[in-house]
Amino acid sequence: MDIDIREAFKRVPPGAFEQSGGNIARFAPFFAISNGNDFVTLGEGGTPLFLHARLNALIGMPNLFIKNEAANPTWSFKDRLNAVNASLAREFGFSNLAAVSTGNHGASASAYASAAGLRNIIFLSHGAPEIYGQMIQAYGGTSVLTDWHRSASLLAHLVNEKGWYPSKSSLPTPISNPFGLQGYKSIGFEIVIALRPRVPDYMLVPVGSGDDLYGTYKGFLELRELGIIDRIPAFVGCESATANPLARALAANSNHVGKVEDPQTMAVSLGAGICSDHALRAVRGSDGFACSPTDSEIQDAMQLFASVGLVAESSSCVSLAAVRRLLAEGRIAADATTVVTLTSAGIKWPHEVASLGKPPALIEGRTDALDALVDGLDGLSRAGSYLASPPA
């Protein structure tokens, strides 16, 4: 969809592109929202962009920045998309909103629908962690567990036959929504504001549908067109090695992203095996590329993140796994200004969190028992052991 960005720029509040922090409502004209005062917000955006001194020293990349989207209200980058979708649903006069999700999107969609006063139904797969359904129910939505392969057609029924608003990606499976991804432009906006006059050399983004990659790219692109920056980063689409349609399309020099049949990966949120063509165009348009770490590399990255204080879900960790591999292969220089997007908190995937550490120590309430425990600690940094061998 086309937005007159010069007109949008005139309509943003003074200083909107000068100061860090604050929610994304100030960028509403760039999201096709008619009235920014009616923007539905829970305080999303303004997420941390920071250098992690210990992580960067361990990896050997002094200019590696983390964009921590887990700091959003429902602990996921999806809040940017759903703030836009809920705002537009209300602006267009809808009373009901529906979504299909493996977890993050559904919880976020329900939260923002409830904030907008919209009745909502969220379809989840039977394998989704219980916390997502509990969050949806707590927000006042209706969580529906159903056959994952039928959920898209059930959503289409609500949209086409009952007049519900679809909070969905841009992928036509079988219906699409081009509006929500506009919210991801704010990730690019915030990075430019925080780093200016620097522009990242590389942006590493986990890729499922590809909307977050394309939206972030579009944010940089629009700021270049406005003359606020003079170049854009190379975008690296990060996928699992067994669910990597974007990487395959690039390798085949195709203009269309095909479907990976029967994808299997621990990074469930990236495991649909489909990706948008506009993500492909964004990677090519930025002189970027794709990287597909193995599940073992993703697990190592998840463990490494946790060891330095960041518990992220596996799908978030594919970007860190990718940057480690690309550094080892010499495809990214150690001193390059690089941003990895951490898309969601790991706490919503309790089985993944449980895999990251040992069970709690059990001792009697005596100082000698405590001393024995302390004496038994080997003193070896967990993070150090995870970095002993670079990715293959």
C-alpha positions, 0 to 999 in steps of 0.5 A: 500500500502507498502512503504519502510519506512527505504528507505524513512527515508534516503531520507527525508531532514536532520532534517525533524523529528527534527523541528516543523513547515514547510509544509509536502513536507519534508515527501514526500518519506513517501507518495510514491512521487518519487521526493519531489521537484515536490511536490504540496504544498500550505503550508499545515501542520505544524498546531498548537498543543497546550494546551488551558489553559482556555478550559483545566481548564474548562474541568479539563484536564491539558494535553489536546492538540488541533491539529488545522487542520483548520489552513491549506490553505483551513481550513481543514485537507483534504489539506494533502490528496489533496497535495499528490493526486495532486502531484501523479496525476501530477507525473502519467501524469494526466491532470484532477482530480475529486472528490465527497464531502460534502464540505471540500474535494471538496474545497481542491481538487480543490485548489490543482488541480489548484495549480498543473495545473489540470482541475477539476470537483467537485461533491457536494450535493444540501445541501452543503453550497454555500461557497464551490461551490464558493471556487471551482469556484474561484479556477478555478474548476467546481462545479457540484450540483447533486443527492448525490446518483448518484455522486459516479457513475458519478465520476466513469464514469470520472475515468473509461471512461474518464481517470480522476484522482480520489481524493477520500478516500480509500473506494471502493464506487465504486472506491477507492484511496489508495494514498491520505491517506498517507498524513495524516501520517504527522499529526502523524509525527508532533505530535511526533516532537512537544511532544517528548519525550512524546507520547500521551496516547490517540488520538481522531479523528473524523471518516467519511471514517476513512482515517484520523484516519488510516493515523495518526495511520500509521504515529505513527506506522512507527515512532515506527518501525523506533525506533523514539518512543517506543509506539503509542497512543490508537486511539479513533474513534469519530462518531455521535451516529446515524452514527457510523459504526465503533463503531458498528463493534467494539461492534459486534467484527466484522472484517468488518465495515458494513453500517449504513442505513439512518444515520441522524446527524448534523455532515454532514461530518461524516454522510455517515454511512460507514467507512473503515476496516483499520480504524477498524484495526487501533483502534484495533491495538492501543488498542483503542476504539470508542465513539459516542456522541449525536448531543446534545453533539456535539452541546455543544462541538461546543458551548464550542469551540466557547466560548474559541475562536475556531469556528469549524464545527460540525464534528470537534467538535465530538472529544471534545464531545467524550473526555468530555463524556469519562472523565465523564465516567472515561474511560480517566484519567483527567491527561492523555496526550490526543490529539483531532483533530479539523479537519475544520473551522466552518466559511464554515458552516454559519448556524452552526456559526449563532447557536452559539451566539445571534444576534448583539446588536443594539443601538443608537450612544449615550454613555447612550445607550452604558452604558445601554447595558453594565449594562444589561450584566449578566457577566456570562461566556458563557463557564461556562454555557455549562459546568454546566452539564457533558454529560449524 
